Amino acid sequence: MIKHNKAWQREQGLIEFSQQTLTPFWQSRNEGFIEGQQGKKLYWVSFTRPENTQAILLVNGRIESVYKYQELFWDLVEQGYDVYSYDHRGQGRSERCCADKQLGHVEHFDYYIKDLHHIVEAFDLSRYQKRFILAHSMGGAISIRYLQTHPDHQFDAIALSAPMIGIQMQWYLRPISGPLTKWMSSRSPNPTYAPGQKPYSNKPFETNDLTHSALRYQWFRGLYEQQPEIQLGGVSSHWVNQSLLAAKRCGQEAHKLNLPVLLMQASQDTIVDNAAQRRFINKLNKAKPNTAQLAVIEGARHELFFETDELRSQALAQCLTFFAQQS
């Protein structure tokens, strides 16, 4: 297994590292817009070096933007990978889906999947010897569904970070969540916030469910304050309904995956359903033995790559070791 790199132990000097290293690195990015499903403009970035022979496509989660992943992009590039990523429709710098630009909404979850297909086609990764996907949370569900519905894909393996194969909720809501959100979304001709959801707010670190790292949390919250155009609030009832259906299909069609899978699970996750992740891995290995690995990062919250140095380094080492095994 790849050892924890001393360079990854930078949490205490994160602000200095960001100013001295990440800022010039980020300014060196390739960037642009690709036309996604229904003509939606999708913002993309890449970091490439002529000598690199392997590429990683990073598919981020809900509410996120490529701007948030600067530190991870740096670490992957330093390991010799070309890195590509983009913002999903309705978030980041990509075209929004509603008049209320703070509302997290998608008409059909399949649009996310078709957007990913447009991205893959536009990037044309065929020149690389090896091609990998690294996907977080909602990006995990999108990537799984893409691979399940595009069996002729060109990827050699996928690493999943706390994937949205199920959404965390109270047990008594599980049987009625689908019909309830479908009914709620049908009540209004325009998308509306699901109960308890609201526009973007800078939640205090003390009550956050994402990470134990105060410094990394403050860094990306500060970024969102400096770049208000990438802010996104809560989700619509329709988004919840579509995402529940997509997460369910991830598990139902686990057997359709035809590449090695690493699933990194955050043991203290309160956002996605860890039990659903375990069922997914078991089902996949039953259909195709030794295809999938489950790596539990003990003590970690949902955002594995924004955790404390100790926890983040475990996730990064697991991911890089897994990709190296495919080479």
N, C-alpha and C positions, 0 to 999 in steps of 0.2 A: 504494500500500500504506500502511496506517496506520503512522505512525512510532512508534518506541519511545517510550512515555510516560515522562517523567522520574520520575513518581510510582512507576513499577514498579521503579526502582532503589533498593530499600529493604533489601536483604539484610543489610547491616551494622547497620542499625537495626531489625532485625526484631522483637526482643524489645520494644523501646519502642513500635513500631508496633502490635504485638499487644496490648499493655496499654492503650494510649491510644485506639486506633481500632478494632481488630478485636473486642475484648471488648464494648464497647457496641453495635457493629454486630450482632454475633452474638446478643446479648440481645434485639434488635429483631425477630428472625425470627418468622414464622408457623410453627407446627409442629403435628403430630398424627400419627394412625395411620390408615392405609387398609387395608382388608381385601383381601389378595391372593389368589392361587390357593390352593385348599384352606383358605381362611379364615386364612391366615398374616397376622399383623399387621406391616405395613410402616411404618416411621417415615419421615416426610417433613418437609421444610422448604421455605419459599419467602420471597423478598424481593420485594415489589411496591410500585410507586408509581403513583398514579392516572393520571399523564400518560404513562406508558410504553406504547408501541404494539407492541413486539417482545418476544418471550420466548425464553429458552433453557432447555431441559431438560437438566440435567447428569446423566449416567449414569456412576457411578463404577466402579472396578475391584474385583477380589477383595481381601479383607481390609480394605477401606477403609470409611469412614463419612463422612457429610456433615460431621461435625465437623472432619475433616481439610481440607476445602476452603474454609475461611473466607476465606483470602486471595484465592482465585480468585473466590469469590462477590462479594467487595468490588469487585474490579476490573471484573467484568462489570456489576454494578449501576451503578458509576460511569460506565460507557460507555452507560448509558441502557436497559439490558435488565432486564426482570423475570426472576428466576431461580427455577427449581424443581428440586428434587432429592430423592432418597430413598435409604434403605439397602436393599440386596438382602436377601432372605430368608437367614437363617443368619448374618448379620453385622451389625456396627454395633449400633444400637438396635432393629433389626427382630427379629422372633421367630426364635429359633434352630431348627435342624432336627434336632439330636441331643441325647441325654442329656449327651454331652460337648460343652459349649458352645464349646470351643476348636477343635473339628474342623470344617474347611471341607468342607461336603457339600451335595449337592443330589440328590434322587431322580431327577429328569429335568430336563435343561437347558431344556426347553420351559416349565417352571414359571417360570424367570426371565423368559422372553418373555411369558408370560401375566400375570405380575406387572406388567411394564412396561405392558401394555395396560390393566390395572386402574388404574394410576397416571395414564396419559394420560386415561382416561375420567373419573376423579375430579377432576383438575385443570381439565378443560374449558378448553382454550386457544383456543377458537373466537373469543373477543373480540379477539384480537390480529391485527394486519395481517400479521405475519410470525412464524413459529414455527420454531425451530432445535433440533437436538440436538447436544450436545457430549459425547462419550463416550470414556472411557479404558479401555484394556486389555480385561478381561473385559466391561466395559460396552460396548465397541465391538462385540464378538461378539453380545451380547444385542441391541443396537440394530440391527445389520445384520439379524439374523434376524427381529426384529420388523418392520422395514420390508419385508423380503422376503415375509413371511407376512401382512402387512396392507397390500396395495397401495392401499387407500382411506384411508391415513393422512393426517394434516393438516399434515405438516411440509414446509418449503420447502427445507431443506438439512441436511446432517449433516457435522460436523467430527469426525474420529477422531484420538485421541491414542494412539499406540503400540497399535493394536487387536490383540486376541488372535485373529487370523485363522489363526494357527499357533502352536504352543508350541515354544520352543527346546529341542532335545535332541540327543544324539549321533546321527550319521547312521545308525549300525547299529541304533538303537532304532526308527527311523521305521517300518519295515515291520511290526514286531511290537508296537508300543506299544498299538494298539487291542485286538487279541486278548489281549495280556498283561494289560492293566488290566481287561478284562472278566472274564477268568479269576480274577484276584486278588480282584475285588469279589464274585465268586460263592462264594468260599471261606468266607465268614462271613455269618451271618444279620444281623449288625449292621455298620454302617459302621466301617471301621478306617483308620488313617493309611496312606497310600501309603509305600513304602520311602523312607527319608530324611526323612520329614515328622514333625513333632512339635508340641506345643502352642506357644503364643505365646512368643517370647523377644525381648528387646530387643537386636537385633544391633548390634555396634559399627559406627560410621560407616566405619571403615577397611576393613571387609570387605563393605560393602553394595553391591548391584548396582542401586540405584534412582536415585541422584543424586550429583552432585559438590558439592552445597551442604551443607556441614557444619551451617550454621545452620538451614536449613529442615528438614534431616533430624532434628536435635536437637529442633526445635520440635514436629514431629508425633510423634516418639517420646515426648517429654515429655507430650504430650497423651494418648497411650495409657496412660502410667503414671498420670496423674491421673484417667483415666476407664477403669478396668479392665473395665467392662461392654462396651466397644466393642472389646476385644482379640479377635483370632482367630488361631489357629495354622495348621498345615499342612492339606493337603487329603487327602481319602479317595481310594482307588483308583477308586471309582465316579465321583467328581467328575472325575478325570482322564479317564476313559473318556468321560463325557458331554461334556466340554469339547472333547476331540479330535474327536468326531463333529460338534459344533456348528461348530467352526472350519472343518472340512472342508466343511460345507454352505455356509458363508459364501462360500467360493470357488466351489463348484460352481454356486451360484445367484446369482452376481454380477450376471448379466443382469437379474435381477428387480428390482433397485433402480431407482427411477423419480424420482430427485432428484439434485441436484448433491452431489458428495462431495469433501471435502478429507481426505487421509490424511497426518497429520504423523508422520514416522518418526524415531525416535531412532537415530542411526548406531551408537552403542555399546550398543544393547539386547542384553541377554543373557537376557531373560525370554520375549519373544515372537519369532516367526520373521519377520525382515525380508524374506526371500526370498518367503515366502508373501504378504506385503503387496504386494510388487511384482507378483507374478502376479495378484493380485486386481485391482489398478488396471489392468493391461494387459488383462485379460479384460473388465473393465467398459467400458473405452474402446473395445475392439474391438466389443463389442455395441452400445454407445451412444457414438459419438465425442464427445470433449470433455466428457464427463459428470464425469470424476474428475480430481483434481489430486493429485500426490504432492509433499510438501514435506519434504525431509530436513533435520533439525536436526543439523548436523555437530558431533560431539563430545559429544552429549547421551546420557545414560542413560535408562532406561525412564520415569521420572517427569518428563515434560516440564514440568509446571506446579509442580514442586518443585525445579527445577534452579537453578543459579546465575542471577543477574540477566540476564547476557548471553544465556544459552540460553533461559531462561524467557520473556524479552521477545520473542525471535524467534517462539516458538510462539504467544504471545498475540497478537502483531501479525499473524501468518499467519491465525489463527482469526478475529480481528475484521475483517480485510480481506475474507476470504472471505464472512463473513456480510453485510458492507456491500455486497458485489457483488450479493447476491441481493435487495437492497432496491430 
